Amino acid sequence: MPCAQGPAYQQLASAIQKLILEGQVGLHVRMPAERELAPELAVSRTTLTAAYGVLRDTGYLHSRRGSGTWTALPAEQTMRPLSAPDACIDLTTASLGIPPRDLAQAYAQAGPRVEGIASTSGYHPFGLPELRAAIADRYTRRGLPTRSDQILITTGAQQALTLTLELLCTAGDRVLVESPTYPNALAAIRRAGLRAVSTPVDDNGWNIGALEQALRQDAPRLAYLIPHFHNPIGSLMPADECRRVLDATRRSGTWLVADETLTDLALDTPVPTPFAATESAGTADHVLTVGSLSKSHWAGLRIGWVRATPGFVANLSVLRMAHDLGGPVVEQLLAVSLIEQSDEQHAGRVARVREQRAALAEALRHHLPQWRWQSPVGGLSLWVDLGQPIASVLAERAEERGVRIVGGGRFGVDPGTFDRRLRIPYALPPSTLGDAVSRLAEVLGHSTELADSTARGGWVV
């Protein structure tokens, strides 16, 4: 129960509202019935009914007769314009744009291939054969022998994870995740009615002992990990720790989803070997690798995939057809062209990201020298320590100044965690990143609420 002033029902409503706003409870999620939830929260049903009423009145819940009560956002919040919409800088997305020349070249290469498929039905539930082969070849060249029938093409990595959860898990199953972790993965886990159990990861990496203990004690059905340039921290799991995780998940009978969407963005280290190819991993058939072109090439394509055993891919494709009959074929042809160009364009892409990372770091040192972070060896973001739990308030005030940014609370499994952290992507041009940091510094300097918080606690170095 929060420490806020006011009646118990108002405090409870505020707590639930905070969970919704921080993404701890996903949108459009069905809430438990009042008679079921009240005993779990150790409050009276009258108190819970009143809290639900407040949340309905303010737009955070809505009810449908016969269908229950569902989470929502107020209409004015989902559509709330910025004071300077044309000058808005969006730091909520850690994803790169694509140079127009590269995209044009890919379209030119894909053009003749379109003629070859135009007379076909265009339905490819497993994915376009050429794209499956190109991705399989990438894994093979990186040390993980892979055949085309081990690849299922999906609409981004998010669909890959969602389908995997649906196939392997039932409501109430435990899923082990890092904390912090990717918010959209948490949302998918919660929407499936699964219970997220956490294992810590920080600037120093993973606590493998704690992870092994969680696997022993909780026996989760599935573990979702981001071992390559963790989002949001940027850490890279060392090979010896990968081996320990593989062994531990095998012993506990836990499926392991390795999210490798950021693998190609190795900035200060070689591109890592696929997790499933870790030395002494054996067959590692319980490892499911999720990948995507969204971070390494362009999110506008919506191209993702799962790498698994042929049998698992076949089962997943059947489930996928209940959602759609396959992704757009032209985009998949375009993805083939981009993959073929990838080797020659990779060095330039990495150099561009390094420049943007350096620009963001320099801007932070200049405008906000009291903030602290560790420069990641790969990935697309800094996990910045603000020294005080002000991230959610700062994010709200920053939007009024034309900067959209995500507070650290969105990345936590447990409510109220990571509010002293900001994830700041370096996916935008250097000048734009400098402008964004300058605006954040102005917000911090001019907000009475933030200034008071800083003065009370001082900065932690």
Summary of the structure (lengths in Angstrom):
residues: 461
radius of gyration: 22.9
end to end distance: 31.0
largest distance: 69.5
contacts: 1522
relative contact order: 0.13
helix: 49%
strand: 15%
